[in-house]
Amino acid sequence: MKPERLALLEDELRVLEKATEHLGYSIDRVQALKDEPQWTPEELERFESLASRFSRLADLHIQRVMRLIDDLELVPQGSLLDRIERAEKRGWIAAPDLVRIRELRNLIAHEYVEDKLHELHLAVLELAPLLIELTPKVAAFGRLLIARHGGLRVAS
């Protein structure tokens, strides 16, 4: 296993953990507003920040860290669904929950209809804790992988 790939995983795990902290901060800033029928522009900005941080963390997990772990474990890339199913097999998260997170991330990226923003932001608030719970599981697995293979030196 190439040491630079293990170092990259360590870097990605630090980014993942920082992004998780940022999402947690955004959740705290909007939690009291979730039952309000309408939000002020300032409150809406808080929800938009939450949605942006949710999307970023979802991408970090699914598109970067999980993909890198698969690569380090010499698992064929396969489809996005394959990656999601492997996450479930590793005990990180239920596959249907990760599919919902991915679908919501895609909606956030493409939703421009203002009358659906309220519903979309509430869905983010509902699913965000699952992403936060996912981070320590993925990080622990990744660091175990680094520790297991970090001492190996393969001749070039």
N, C-alpha and C positions, 0 to 999 in steps of 0.2 A: 504494500500500500504506500502510495507516494506521500511523503511528509507534507508537501505543500497542499495536498488535498485535505489532510487532517487539520492543518493550520487554517485552511479556508473554512472548514466546518466549525472550528472554534470561533472564528470571526463571525460567522453567520449566526451562531448560537448567541453571541453577545448582542448582535443587532436584534435578534428575535426577542431576547429578554428586555431590551430597552423599549422596543415597540410595544411589548406587552404592558410595561409600566405606563407608557403614554396612553394606551387604550384605557387602562384602569383609571387614570386621571380624568379622561373624557367621560367615562361612565359616571364618576362621582359628580361631575359638573352638570349632568343632565338628569340624574336620577329623580330629583324632586320635581322635575318638570313633566314627567311622563304622563301624568293624568290631566294636564292642562289641555283644553280643547284647541287652543291656538297658541302659537308662540310669537314673541316679539322678534324683530330682526336679530337682536343680539342672542336670544335663545336659539333661534334657528341656526345661527352661526355655530353655536356650541354643538348642535346636533349634526351639522355638516362636518365639523371637525371629528366628531365621533365616527361618522360613517367613513370618512377618509382613513382614519386610523384603523378601523375595522378591516377595510379593504386591504390596506397595506399589510396588516398582520396575517390576514388570510393568504395573501400572495407569498409572503415570506415563508409561511408554513408549507403550503402546498407546492408552490412553484420553485422554491429555492432549497429549503432545508430538507424536506422529504425527498426531493429529487437527488440531492447531494448524498444523503444517507443511502438511498438505493444504489447510487453509483459506487459508493465506497464498499457496499456489501456485494457488489458485482451482480446486482439484480437487474435484469433487462428493463429498460425504461417503461415499455408498455404505454397504456393510455392513462389519462387522468383518473379514470375510474379504478384502474389497477392500483395506482398509488393510494387512492382513498381506501381501497379494500385492504392493502397492506398496513395502513395506519390502524385499521380496526383489528387486524390480526396481531399487531404488536401491542394491542391493549391501550392505545392512546385515546381513541374516540370512536363512537359508533359511526359506521359508514353513512347511515342516513343523515346524521347530524352534520357531518363534514360536507355532504352533498348540499344540504340546505345552506350551509355557510358559503359554499362556492357559488351557488345560484344567487344568493343575496348579494355577494360581491359583484357578480355580473350585472345584476339589476342596478346597483349603485353606479356602476360605470356607465350605464346606458339610460338611466331614468331621467327624463327631462320634464315630465308632466307634474306640475306643481301640486295638483290635488292629490297625488299619491305619495308625496314626500313625507307627510305625517305618518302614514302607515309604514313606509319604508324605514323611517328612523326608529319607530317603535320596534320593528322587527330586528333591527341592528341591536337595540338595547336588550332584546330578549336573547339573541344568540351570542353576543359578545362574551358573556361569562364562559361559554364553552371554549372559545378561543384562548381565553386567559388560563383556563384549567389545562388546556392542551400543552401550553408552553413548557411547564416543568417536566412533563412526561417526555416530550421530545428532547428537551435539553439533557435530561438524565441519560436517555438512550444514546444520544450523540456523544456525550462525554465518556460514557462507558466504551463506546466504539473507539474513541480517540485513545483512551487508556489501554484498551486491549491491543490496538495496532500501533500505537505510538512508538513502542520500543522496537518494532520490527524494522529491519533495514533490508531492503531487497536490492540485490546487485543490479546495476544498470546495464 
